[in-house]
Amino acid sequence: MFGRLSAWLKSIENSLDHALGKDISTDRARRRARFHFHVVDHGILRTFWTNLFEIAPGVWRSNQPSQGRLGKYKAMGIKTVLNLRGVTDRSPYLFEKEACHELGMSMVNHKLSARSLARKAELLSLLDTFETIQKPFVMHCKSGADRAGLAAALYLLHIEGAPVEEARKQLSFKYVHIRASKTGVLDHMLAAYAADSKADKISIRDWLLSRYNRKRLQASFDARRPPD
């Protein structure tokens, strides 16, 4: 019964997601987009819960910021926003793009997934982004738990030269990351790197280039998880 109720609620949410929030060009459209942002995209939960943490000097992670929160980030000195949800036609991206333009903040878009592993080229591109992005910057996904956690870990490994066990802490319950869920595949990836680097002291970039196998890692993670 609970499963059917959950599926029904999810279907309603999906319907609203497709029906609302794709336009902010008129007052009426903006009202609908605000509803989409706060209700469908769960922005109301992010009103006071920001999941904002500084992981290195001038480098922050958070959940999806509102336009008002972006103004506060600007006042903190943050110059760049790294959007890990990618370019979309939904209200979070539309409002964020508008706010960054009005505030004079740079916006960099790089799409990651929370429940599946990214392609090698996408992860290498993210490392390249870390090398050139203007600081101070904040990286975010929707909740700031999973994609932001992986990106934060990769930043610490690639730019800060942090030990892998220290970097892996970016994926923890402190940030509301649930390792036992499908998002645990991100932990599985870092665990594989930890095992290889312990033996060979290989950098994260070289590991991605020579040993990262997305399909194999996903399959080995799926084989270990109990069915939903």
C-alpha positions as CSV (number, residue, x, y, z in Angstrom):
1,M,0.0,0.0,0.0
2,F,2.8,2.4,0.9
3,G,4.5,1.6,-2.4
4,R,1.3,2.4,-4.4
5,L,0.8,5.7,-2.4
6,S,4.5,6.7,-3.0
7,A,4.1,5.9,-6.7
8,W,0.9,8.0,-6.9
9,L,2.5,11.0,-5.2
10,K,5.5,10.7,-7.5
11,S,3.3,10.7,-10.6
12,I,1.6,13.9,-9.4
13,E,5.0,15.5,-8.7
14,N,6.2,14.5,-12.2
15,S,3.1,15.9,-13.8
16,L,3.5,19.2,-12.0
17,D,7.2,19.2,-12.9
18,H,6.4,19.0,-16.6
19,A,3.5,21.4,-16.4
20,L,5.1,24.3,-14.4
21,G,8.3,26.2,-14.1
22,K,9.4,26.4,-17.7
23,D,8.9,30.1,-18.2
24,I,9.6,33.3,-16.1
25,S,8.9,35.8,-18.9
26,T,5.6,37.1,-17.5
27,D,4.2,37.8,-14.0
28,R,1.8,34.9,-14.3
29,A,4.6,32.6,-15.5
30,R,6.8,33.7,-12.7
31,R,4.2,32.9,-10.1
32,R,3.8,29.4,-11.5
33,A,7.6,29.1,-11.6
34,R,7.8,30.2,-8.0
35,F,5.3,27.5,-7.1
36,H,7.4,25.0,-9.0
37,F,10.6,26.1,-7.3
38,H,9.2,26.0,-3.7
39,V,6.9,23.1,-3.9
40,V,7.8,20.7,-6.8
41,D,11.5,21.3,-6.4
42,H,11.3,21.4,-2.6
43,G,12.7,24.9,-2.3
44,I,10.6,25.4,0.8
45,L,12.8,22.9,2.6
46,R,15.8,24.9,1.6
47,T,14.6,28.2,3.1
48,F,16.5,27.7,6.3
49,W,18.4,24.5,5.5
50,T,21.2,25.6,3.2
51,N,23.7,22.7,3.5
52,L,26.4,25.3,3.1
53,F,29.9,24.4,4.1
54,E,33.4,25.7,3.1
55,I,35.5,22.7,2.1
56,A,38.7,24.6,1.3
57,P,39.7,28.3,1.3
58,G,37.3,30.1,-1.0
59,V,35.4,26.9,-2.0
60,W,31.9,26.1,-0.8
61,R,29.3,23.5,-1.3
62,S,25.5,23.9,-0.8
63,N,22.1,22.9,-1.9
64,Q,20.1,24.7,-4.6
65,P,20.3,28.4,-3.7
66,S,17.3,30.7,-4.2
67,Q,17.8,34.1,-5.8
68,G,17.8,35.7,-2.3
69,R,20.5,33.3,-1.1
70,L,22.6,34.0,-4.2
71,G,22.6,37.7,-3.1
72,K,23.9,36.7,0.3
73,Y,26.6,34.6,-1.4
74,K,27.6,37.6,-3.5
75,A,27.9,39.6,-0.3
76,M,30.1,36.9,1.1
77,G,32.5,37.5,-1.8
78,I,31.6,34.5,-3.8
79,K,32.2,35.2,-7.5
80,T,31.2,32.0,-9.3
81,V,28.4,29.4,-9.0
82,L,29.1,25.9,-10.2
83,N,25.7,24.3,-11.0
84,L,26.0,20.5,-10.9
85,R,22.4,20.1,-12.0
86,G,23.2,21.2,-15.5
87,V,21.3,23.3,-18.0
88,T,17.6,22.7,-17.9
89,D,14.3,24.5,-18.8
90,R,13.1,24.3,-15.1
91,S,12.6,27.1,-12.5
92,P,15.8,26.4,-10.5
93,Y,18.0,26.9,-13.5
94,L,16.0,29.8,-14.9
95,F,15.9,31.8,-11.6
96,E,19.6,31.0,-10.9
97,K,20.7,32.1,-14.4
98,E,18.7,35.3,-14.0
99,A,20.1,36.1,-10.5
100,C,23.7,35.4,-11.5
101,H,23.4,37.8,-14.4
102,E,21.8,40.5,-12.3
103,L,24.4,40.1,-9.5
104,G,27.4,39.9,-11.8
105,M,28.3,36.4,-10.8
106,S,29.7,33.9,-13.2
107,M,27.7,30.7,-13.6
108,V,29.3,27.4,-14.7
109,N,27.1,24.4,-15.6
110,H,28.3,20.8,-15.3
111,K,25.7,18.1,-15.0
112,L,26.2,15.1,-12.7
113,S,23.9,12.4,-11.5
114,A,23.3,11.4,-7.9
115,R,22.2,7.8,-8.6
116,S,24.5,6.7,-11.4
117,L,28.1,7.2,-12.3
118,A,29.2,9.8,-14.8
119,R,31.2,9.1,-17.9
120,K,34.9,9.3,-17.8
121,A,35.0,12.4,-20.0
122,E,32.5,14.2,-17.8
123,L,34.5,13.6,-14.7
124,L,37.8,14.7,-16.4
125,S,36.0,17.8,-17.6
126,L,35.0,18.6,-14.0
127,L,38.6,18.3,-12.9
128,D,39.5,20.7,-15.7
129,T,36.8,23.1,-14.5
130,F,38.3,23.0,-11.0
131,E,41.7,24.1,-12.4
132,T,40.3,27.2,-14.1
133,I,37.2,28.3,-12.1
134,Q,37.3,31.7,-10.5
135,K,37.3,31.6,-6.7
136,P,35.7,32.1,-4.3
137,F,33.0,29.7,-5.8
138,V,30.2,27.6,-4.5
139,M,29.2,24.3,-6.1
140,H,25.7,23.0,-5.6
141,C,23.2,20.3,-6.7
142,K,19.6,20.0,-5.5
143,S,20.0,18.9,-1.9
144,G,23.8,19.5,-1.6
145,A,24.2,15.9,-0.4
146,D,25.3,13.6,-3.3
147,R,26.5,15.4,-6.4
148,A,27.9,18.2,-4.4
149,G,29.5,15.7,-2.2
150,L,31.2,13.8,-5.0
151,A,32.3,17.1,-6.7
152,A,33.7,18.3,-3.3
153,A,35.6,15.1,-2.8
154,L,37.1,15.3,-6.3
155,Y,38.1,18.9,-5.7
156,L,39.9,18.0,-2.5
157,L,41.7,15.1,-4.3
158,H,42.6,17.0,-7.4
159,I,43.3,20.5,-6.3
160,E,44.1,20.3,-2.6
161,G,45.9,16.9,-2.7
162,A,43.9,15.7,0.2
163,P,44.2,12.0,1.4
164,V,41.4,10.0,-0.2
165,E,40.0,9.0,3.2
166,E,39.6,12.7,4.0
167,A,38.0,13.5,0.7
168,R,35.5,10.6,1.1
169,K,34.1,12.4,4.2
170,Q,32.4,14.8,1.8
171,L,29.9,11.9,1.2
172,S,28.5,11.5,4.7
173,F,25.3,11.8,6.7
174,K,26.6,15.2,7.9
175,Y,25.4,16.5,4.5
176,V,22.3,14.2,4.4
177,H,24.0,11.7,2.1
178,I,22.5,8.2,2.5
179,R,25.1,5.6,1.6
180,A,22.6,2.7,1.8
181,S,20.5,4.2,-1.0
182,K,21.3,4.2,-4.8
183,T,23.4,7.3,-4.2
184,G,25.9,4.9,-2.5
185,V,27.3,4.2,-5.9
186,L,29.3,7.4,-5.5
187,D,30.9,6.0,-2.3
188,H,31.5,2.8,-4.3
189,M,33.5,4.7,-6.9
190,L,35.6,6.5,-4.3
191,A,36.2,3.3,-2.5
192,A,37.5,1.7,-5.7
193,Y,39.9,4.6,-6.1
194,A,41.0,4.4,-2.5
195,A,41.9,0.7,-2.9
196,D,43.9,1.3,-6.1
197,S,45.7,4.4,-4.8
198,K,46.7,2.7,-1.6
199,A,48.7,0.2,-3.6
200,D,50.0,2.5,-6.4
201,K,49.7,6.1,-5.2
202,I,47.9,7.0,-8.4
203,S,46.3,10.4,-8.8
204,I,42.6,10.8,-9.3
205,R,43.1,12.1,-12.8
206,D,45.4,9.2,-13.8
207,W,43.0,6.7,-12.2
208,L,40.1,8.1,-14.2
209,L,42.1,8.0,-17.3
210,S,43.5,4.5,-16.9
211,R,41.3,2.5,-14.5
212,Y,37.9,4.0,-14.2
213,N,35.2,1.7,-15.7
214,R,31.8,3.2,-15.2
215,K,29.8,0.2,-16.3
216,R,31.9,-2.3,-14.3
217,L,31.7,-0.2,-11.1
218,Q,27.9,0.3,-11.5
219,A,27.4,-3.5,-12.0
220,S,29.5,-4.4,-9.0
221,F,27.6,-1.9,-6.9
222,D,24.2,-3.1,-8.1
223,A,25.2,-6.7,-7.3
224,R,25.9,-5.8,-3.7
225,R,22.7,-3.9,-3.1
226,P,19.5,-5.6,-1.9
227,P,16.5,-5.1,-4.2
228,D,14.4,-2.0,-3.5
